[in-house]
């Protein structure tokens, strides 16, 4: 229940957001009319349409996004016509004449004389629908969490109710403004006798608002300045209530993050004589394709010990876990162990089957892999992390799980125990020998002092280029000297929700970090046109501190979309300034990770 209250109050905060400005003229233009017949239908249409459009955007896929764009264009046209009718009363009279006539005929047929009521309620409701389609730029972090969770958790009544609560909150604040505005409007008419000029002024304001929305200025300038108002207020509301709205998933906490209040690392799970039953293996339906195997089913796996490993190929935590999963698959295959890798994408490029196939080959993954692009298996397990490991017994019962890296010995012990319970001959002690290198090598946990850092608008933090990250098109950035865990861009870039894309001939990214390893998820927009780059550490060539994808002189090339290891320090770990300069346009940069 607390989530509905939080969503409702977050919606009410919309009224103090600068990005609501283009909508307010549409609201106050109805201020002189009766609230129940004009204002209330408009607000109802606005809330209903916004909740419905947001639900479609969250769960519908690309077709819904395109449909919403058409709806947005239609709304802009409708509101522009409305603005013109305020400016030109003759146009309004001409356009509403058929509606008034139809209402009069209807009233006469049922013996009632209320054509004005029918003519007022329906246009107000339609204007509310149009306004709802234009309202999305005012959404704050709470609505973002609801939409993100819905996109991957699937459609549900709860999501729609949360969206409706948010819309109802905003409609409430707008209703209060409308009621107050009506009194102000009436007072102005009485004192100034300027009703017609006020009407024309409102019409001009509506047209200005339409122009602002049509040019995308509402989602650019107004949304950026809103970040310092409603976003901060909503975040404070989240922090104070402790409300959590489930999102698509996260990289599982690293050993650095899994510490108690005193800073001591959490102890691993202790061996147990009897493993608990945590639930049943859910159906494995919904994968868009299976690699290295025909499709597998929960029923067909009965009698087998099964390991289900959730991963995605650009996730450094997943890459460091793969050597162990790969070794278990090879070592215990003859004893009846079945290992299934469920590849669930984090970035859009990880949905391309060809990219996953290439990664599977490069990583020497020869066990079955389900490509879970629609998060069907992810949701069936109620999973929330990359990487995540589940071990299932021959009866189809989940007996163990672990999120994140580590606890490999414990995981292997559980596998041995379940194989032994199934009558297989396995040694009681010992573990597989894993020699991981490159990006698969274990992290130097004690040396990591920098967090995973995203470069797209959706999750970017600690960005210090003057002006901040800018939406809507290409912009030029400058890179001031960063402090620890800050980053900046230099050159001409376009920033998307997931990535920063270089538009100019050259450009660079600067990051001040502390870790043994620095990785960056990169890709070229055109695979046929590799992007050359040069890496510097504190302004010098990396030398012996170069990563697996960089030469000692700092040179390298971006081709495929994947994680690139750019730095591996060989000496004492200290703070360093990393810079990567791209010598060709067309690179996409997604996220920094460290180890």
Protein Blocks (a to p, Z undefined) as FASTA:
>chain_A
ZZmmmmmmmmmmmmmpmklmmmmmmmmmmmmpcfklmmmmmmmmmmmmmmmmmmmmmmno
jmlmmmmmmmmmmmmmmmmmmmmmmmmmmlmmmmmmmmmmmmmmmmmmnopaclkmmmmm
mmmmmmmmmmmmmmmmmpcfklmmmmmmmmmnopafklmmmmmmmmmmmmmmmmmmmmmm
mmmmmmmmmmnopmmmmmmmmmmmmmmmmmmmmnommmmmmmmmmmmmmmmmmmmmmmmn
opacddfbdcdddfklmccfkopacddddddfbdcdebdcddfehiabdehiacddfklm
goiacddddddfklmklmmmmmmmmmmmmmmmmnopacddddddfbfklmpmklmmmmmm
mnopabdcddffkommmmmnopabdcddddddfkopafbdcedeejklmmmmmmmmmmmm
nopacdfbdcdddddehjllccdfklpccdcddfbfklgghiabehiaaeeiiddddddd
ddehiacdedjddddfkbccdfbfbdcdddddddfbdcdddddfblklccdddddeehia
fklmpcfkbcfkopacdfbdcdddfbdcfbdcdddddddddfbehiacfbdcdZZ
